[in-house]
Amino acid sequence: MSRGLGVFGECFGCVASSDTSSCMKHAHQALLDVYTIREEIGTVNGLTVAMVGDLKHGRTVHSLIQLLSLYDVKIRLVAPAGLEMPQEYVQLAKSKGIDVTEACSTATHCDTL
Protein backbone atom coordinates (compact mmCIF):
# COMPACT_ATOMS: atom_id res chain seq x y z
CA MET A 1 0.00 0.00 0.00
CA SER A 2 1.28 3.49 -0.78
CA ARG A 3 2.07 5.83 2.11
CA GLY A 4 -0.69 8.20 0.93
CA LEU A 5 -3.31 5.50 1.27
CA GLY A 6 -1.93 4.55 4.68
CA VAL A 7 -2.29 8.11 5.98
CA PHE A 8 -5.74 8.35 4.41
CA GLY A 9 -6.81 5.10 6.04
CA GLU A 10 -5.46 6.20 9.42
CA CYS A 11 -7.68 9.29 9.28
CA PHE A 12 -10.76 7.10 8.97
CA GLY A 13 -9.62 4.25 11.24
CA CYS A 14 -9.47 1.58 8.55
CA VAL A 15 -7.36 0.15 5.78
CA ALA A 16 -7.66 2.19 2.59
CA SER A 17 -7.25 0.22 -0.61
CA SER A 18 -8.86 -0.59 -3.92
CA ASP A 19 -10.19 -3.78 -2.34
CA THR A 20 -13.98 -3.60 -2.10
CA SER A 21 -13.86 -4.93 1.46
CA SER A 22 -12.07 -1.82 2.76
CA CYS A 23 -13.77 1.34 3.99
CA MET A 24 -12.35 3.34 1.11
CA LYS A 25 -13.44 1.54 -2.02
CA HIS A 26 -11.78 3.93 -4.48
CA ALA A 27 -9.17 5.73 -2.41
CA HIS A 28 -6.73 5.86 -5.34
CA GLN A 29 -9.28 7.74 -7.46
CA ALA A 30 -10.07 10.19 -4.64
CA LEU A 31 -6.37 10.92 -4.20
CA LEU A 32 -5.98 11.44 -7.95
CA ASP A 33 -9.00 13.76 -8.03
CA VAL A 34 -7.59 15.92 -5.22
CA TYR A 35 -4.17 15.89 -6.88
CA THR A 36 -5.74 17.07 -10.15
CA ILE A 37 -7.63 19.87 -8.40
CA ARG A 38 -4.41 21.02 -6.73
CA GLU A 39 -2.46 20.90 -10.00
CA GLU A 40 -5.14 22.69 -12.04
CA ILE A 41 -6.41 25.25 -9.50
CA GLY A 42 -3.48 25.46 -7.11
CA THR A 43 -5.31 24.52 -3.91
CA VAL A 44 -8.21 22.54 -2.58
CA ASN A 45 -8.90 24.73 0.44
CA GLY A 46 -11.51 27.42 -0.01
CA LEU A 47 -13.14 25.79 -3.04
CA THR A 48 -16.75 24.85 -3.66
CA VAL A 49 -16.77 21.36 -5.16
CA ALA A 50 -19.85 19.88 -6.84
CA MET A 51 -20.48 16.18 -7.29
CA VAL A 52 -23.14 15.54 -9.92
CA GLY A 53 -24.95 12.39 -11.00
CA ASP A 54 -25.60 9.02 -9.41
CA LEU A 55 -24.17 9.71 -5.96
CA LYS A 56 -25.86 6.70 -4.37
CA HIS A 57 -24.05 3.99 -6.31
CA GLY A 58 -20.90 5.90 -7.32
CA ARG A 59 -18.29 4.53 -4.94
CA THR A 60 -15.65 6.96 -6.20
CA VAL A 61 -17.67 9.93 -4.93
CA HIS A 62 -18.11 8.16 -1.57
CA SER A 63 -14.33 8.11 -1.20
CA LEU A 64 -13.96 11.64 -2.54
CA ILE A 65 -16.38 13.20 -0.05
CA GLN A 66 -14.46 11.52 2.77
CA LEU A 67 -11.14 12.86 1.51
CA LEU A 68 -12.53 16.36 0.87
CA SER A 69 -13.75 16.37 4.47
CA LEU A 70 -10.10 16.81 5.47
CA TYR A 71 -9.99 20.17 3.65
CA ASP A 72 -11.66 23.56 4.07
CA VAL A 73 -14.20 23.18 1.27
CA LYS A 74 -17.88 23.54 0.52
CA ILE A 75 -19.51 20.54 -1.11
CA ARG A 76 -22.53 20.68 -3.40
CA LEU A 77 -24.25 17.37 -4.11
CA VAL A 78 -26.49 17.31 -7.18
CA ALA A 79 -28.40 14.11 -7.90
CA PRO A 80 -31.76 12.98 -9.23
CA ALA A 81 -34.33 11.85 -6.65
CA GLY A 82 -33.46 8.38 -5.41
CA LEU A 83 -29.78 8.67 -6.36
CA GLU A 84 -28.67 11.05 -3.59
CA MET A 85 -25.43 10.63 -1.65
CA PRO A 86 -25.98 8.17 1.23
CA GLN A 87 -26.54 10.10 4.45
CA GLU A 88 -23.66 8.38 6.24
CA TYR A 89 -21.23 10.27 3.95
CA VAL A 90 -23.12 13.55 4.18
CA GLN A 91 -23.16 13.32 7.98
CA LEU A 92 -19.46 12.44 8.09
CA ALA A 93 -18.60 15.59 6.11
CA LYS A 94 -20.92 17.74 8.21
CA SER A 95 -19.43 16.32 11.42
CA LYS A 96 -16.07 17.65 10.25
CA GLY A 97 -17.52 21.15 9.76
CA ILE A 98 -17.97 20.93 5.99
CA ASP A 99 -20.78 22.97 4.44
CA VAL A 100 -22.72 20.37 2.43
CA THR A 101 -25.73 21.29 0.30
CA GLU A 102 -27.87 18.72 -1.50
CA ALA A 103 -29.97 19.58 -4.56
CA CYS A 104 -31.66 17.93 -7.52
CA SER A 105 -30.72 20.64 -10.04
CA THR A 106 -27.47 22.09 -11.35
CA ALA A 107 -25.32 23.92 -8.83
CA THR A 108 -25.29 27.68 -9.24
CA HIS A 109 -21.73 28.43 -8.16
CA CYS A 110 -18.92 25.92 -8.02
CA ASP A 111 -15.19 26.13 -8.52
CA THR A 112 -14.92 22.57 -9.80
CA LEU A 113 -17.19 19.66 -10.77
FIGULO-976756 format. One record per atom (N, C-alpha, C, CB): x, y, z. Coordinates in steps of 0.02 Angstrom, whole numbers, padded with zeros to 5 digits, always signed. Glycine has a CB too. Layout:
BEGIN
XYZ...
END
This chain:
BEGIN
+00042-00059+00000+00000+00000+00000+00044+00062+00000-00048+00000+00061+00025+00113-00038+00064+00174-00039+00057+00212+00027+00043+00219-00098+00106+00253+00043+00103+00292+00106+00043+00337+00107+00168+00333+00114+00024+00366+00050-00034+00410+00047-00098+00374+00068-00043+00438-00023-00107+00313+00044-00166+00275+00064-00163+00257+00137-00172+00212+00021-00103+00243+00163-00096+00227+00234-00118+00285+00278-00025+00208+00250-00095+00346+00262-00115+00405+00299-00190+00417+00293-00076+00467+00274-00216+00409+00233-00287+00417+00221-00327+00368+00262-00303+00408+00146-00306+00306+00263-00341+00255+00302-00337+00269+00377-00311+00188+00287-00280+00294+00400-00273+00310+00471-00323+00364+00492-00202+00333+00486-00337+00411+00448-00384+00465+00464-00455+00438+00476-00385+00516+00408-00470+00382+00443-00538+00355+00448-00540+00290+00488-00566+00343+00379-00483+00271+00519-00481+00213+00562-00491+00147+00526-00532+00219+00614-00465+00141+00465-00473+00079+00427-00417+00073+00377-00542+00077+00392-00417+00017+00343-00368+00007+00289-00397+00037+00225-00350-00068+00279-00360+00080+00192-00383+00109+00129-00350+00074+00071-00368+00185+00127-00390+00045+00027-00362+00011-00031-00414+00008-00086-00338-00059-00012-00396-00020-00142-00443-00029-00196-00487-00091-00184-00406-00036-00263-00471-00129-00134-00509-00189-00117-00579-00168-00095-00474-00231-00061-00630-00200-00121-00699-00180-00105-00719-00197-00034-00747-00212-00153-00677-00232+00004-00693-00247+00073-00668-00192+00120-00664-00314+00093-00630-00145+00095-00604-00091+00138-00654-00035+00144-00537-00064+00110-00642+00011+00191-00689+00067+00200-00685+00116+00141-00674+00103+00265-00627+00121+00111-00617+00167+00055-00614+00126-00008-00553+00211+00065-00668+00122-00044-00672+00077-00101-00635+00103-00163-00744+00064-00118-00626+00167-00167-00589+00196-00224-00544+00253-00199-00639+00223-00278-00503+00236-00149-00459+00287-00120-00409+00313-00171-00422+00258-00061-00384+00270-00216-00337+00293-00267-00368+00347-00310-00313+00234-00311-00430+00338-00331-00464+00387-00373-00474+00452-00335-00531+00360-00398-00494+00448-00272-00503+00509-00232-00438+00548-00227-00530+00492-00162-00384+00512-00214-00318+00546-00210-00300+00578-00276-00264+00496-00189-00313+00544-00332-00299+00572-00398-00343+00633-00412-00310+00520-00452-00406+00630-00391-00450+00688-00401-00425+00749-00364-00522+00671-00379-00405+00740-00300-00379+00796-00261-00313+00821-00290-00370+00776-00187-00271+00775-00312-00208+00795-00344-00222+00837-00406-00167+00732-00363-00270+00816-00447-00287+00853-00508-00313+00923-00491-00339+00815-00549-00356+00928-00441-00382+00993-00420-00324+01038-00399-00433+00986-00362-00278+01011-00359-00220+01051-00337-00176+01073-00395-00179+01012-00286-00165+01028-00442-00123+01045-00500-00156+01097-00545-00108+00982-00540-00221+01091-00556-00257+01135-00602-00276+01202-00571-00319+01100-00628-00295+01202-00507-00320+01263-00475-00269+01292-00427-00386+01248-00438-00226+01249-00400-00174+01273-00356-00186+01257-00282-00166+01346-00364-00248+01242-00265-00266+01226-00196-00332+01189-00195-00270+01290-00152-00345+01157-00140-00411+01127-00129-00449+01170-00079-00404+01053-00104-00414+01196-00030-00445+01236+00022-00479+01298-00007-00394+01258+00073-00538+01312+00020-00576+01371-00001-00619+01361-00062-00528+01426-00014-00618+01302-00092-00657+01289-00152-00727+01265-00136-00622+01239-00196-00772+01274-00184-00838+01243-00183-00835+01188-00236-00896+01295-00197-00845+01126-00214-00838+01068-00258-00908+01036-00266-00787+01016-00229-00928+01026-00328-00992+00994-00342-00981+00923-00365-01033+01034-00394-01022+00878-00341-01024+00809-00365-01093+00800-00395-01009+00756-00306-01094+00779-00458-01157+00777-00496-01168+00707-00525-01156+00830-00553-01230+00683-00519-01247+00619-00550-01274+00569-00500-01188+00591-00585-01259+00506-00514-01280+00451-00470-01232+00449-00411-01281+00383-00509-01251+00482-00357-01208+00485-00298-01222+00427-00250-01219+00552-00262-01276+00392-00261-01293+00335-00219-01249+00275-00233-01366+00316-00229-01239+00259-00296-01202+00199-00316-01130+00214-00336-01237+00165-00372-01112+00276-00344-01045+00295-00366-00995+00292-00309-01046+00365-00396-00961+00236-00303-00914+00227-00247-00856+00276-00249-00888+00156-00247-00838+00300-00307-00782+00348-00310-00801+00413-00274-00763+00363-00383-00863+00435-00281-00884+00496-00246-00890+00485-00171-00950+00522-00275-00903+00423-00150-00905+00408-00079-00836+00418-00048-00930+00335-00067-00785+00395-00083-00717+00406-00060-00697+00479-00065-00668+00362-00101-00717+00512-00118-00698+00582-00127-00727+00627-00073-00720+00607-00196-00790+00617-00054-00819+00660-00003-00783+00650+00064-00894+00646+00005-00761+00589+00077-00723+00576+00138-00656+00612+00137-00712+00501+00148-00621+00609+00081-00557+00643+00076-00566+00719+00078-00521+00622+00011-00615+00745+00042-00626+00818+00043-00645+00843+00113-00681+00836-00006-00670+00799+00155-00688+00818+00224-00626+00837+00265-00725+00762+00258-00567+00822+00240-00505+00840+00274-00482+00910+00254-00451+00790+00257-00517+00942+00207-00499+01009+00183-00552+01060+00203-00492+01008+00106-00536+01123+00192-00583+01178+00204-00619+01191+00138-00546+01243+00230-00673+01154+00126-00710+01159+00063-00785+01164+00078-00695+01099+00017-00821+01183+00027-00894+01177+00026-00910+01123-00025-00930+01246+00010-00958+01081-00010-00976+01027-00055-01048+01035-00076-00964+00958-00023-01059+01031-00142-01127+01034-00170-01141+00966-00202-01134+01092-00222-01194+00934-00180-01213+00868-00206-01275+00876-00248-01225+00818-00148-01269+00858-00312-01325+00866-00359-01341+00797-00388-01307+00917-00416-01401+00773-00372-01420+00705-00395-01495+00702-00406-01397+00652-00344-01516+00660-00453-01588+00649-00462-01618+00616-00399-01602+00605-00524-01682+00624-00389-01716+00592-00333-01704+00517-00334-01792+00607-00335-01687+00490-00276-01673+00419-00271-01600+00400-00281-01714+00382-00319-01560+00447-00306-01489+00434-00318-01444+00480-00278-01473+00441-00393-01471+00506-00222-01434+00553-00180-01376+00517-00144-01481+00585-00129-01328+00557-00122-01272+00531-00082-01299+00500-00019-01221+00589-00066-01277+00439-00001-01299+00408+00062-01285+00455+00121-01264+00340+00072-01332+00459+00167-01327+00505+00223-01267+00493+00267-01389+00501+00264-01241+00432+00270-01183+00419+00312-01123+00462+00289-01164+00344+00310-01117+00473+00224-01061+00513+00198-01075+00588+00207-01050+00498+00123-01137+00608+00198-01156+00678+00209-01144+00696+00282-01231+00690+00190-01166+00653+00328-01158+00666+00399-01085+00666+00420-01196+00614+00439-01044+00622+00389-00973+00622+00404-00942+00689+00387-00937+00565+00366-00957+00715+00327-00930+00779+00306-00954+00835+00352-00950+00795+00232-01018+00835+00366-01046+00887+00410-01015+00884+00480-01122+00880+00415-01001+00823+00504-00972+00816+00571-00901+00845+00574-00970+00742+00592-00870+00853+00516-00804+00883+00512-00807+00957+00496-00761+00846+00460-00868+00986+00499-00876+01058+00488-00882+01078+00415-00819+01093+00518-00893+01031+00371-00899+01047+00299-00970+01070+00284-00880+00985+00256-00975+01123+00246-01039+01149+00222-01060+01105+00163-01035+01225+00201-01111+01064+00174-01136+01018+00122-01207+01038+00104-01133+00944+00145-01220+01049+00039-01286+01065+00015-01307+01012-00036-01289+01136-00017-01367+00986-00028-01394+00936-00075-01448+00968-00117-01421+00874-00037-01449+00951-00182-01499+00979-00228-01514+00929-00283-01474+01046-00258-01567+00941-00319-01583+00897-00376-01577+00934-00442-01654+00868-00369-01547+00995-00440-01536+01032-00502-01464+01057-00502-01586+01091-00509-01442+01083-00558-01374+01105-00567-01353+01157-00515-01364+01132-00637-01292+01149-00490-01266+01196-00441-01256+01264-00474-01200+01170-00412-01270+01317-00435-01265+01384-00462-01194+01411-00461-01309+01430-00423-01155+01397-00410-01086+01421-00408-01041+01367-00381-01081+01485-00366-00994+01346-00422-00946+01296-00401-00879+01313-00434-00969+01223-00420-00825+01297-00398-00759+01306-00426-00738+01247-00469-00709+01318-00371-00763+01188-00452-00746+01129-00490-00801+01077-00484-00679+01099-00466-00810+01037-00538-00859+00983-00538-00823+00917-00541-00908+00990-00598
END
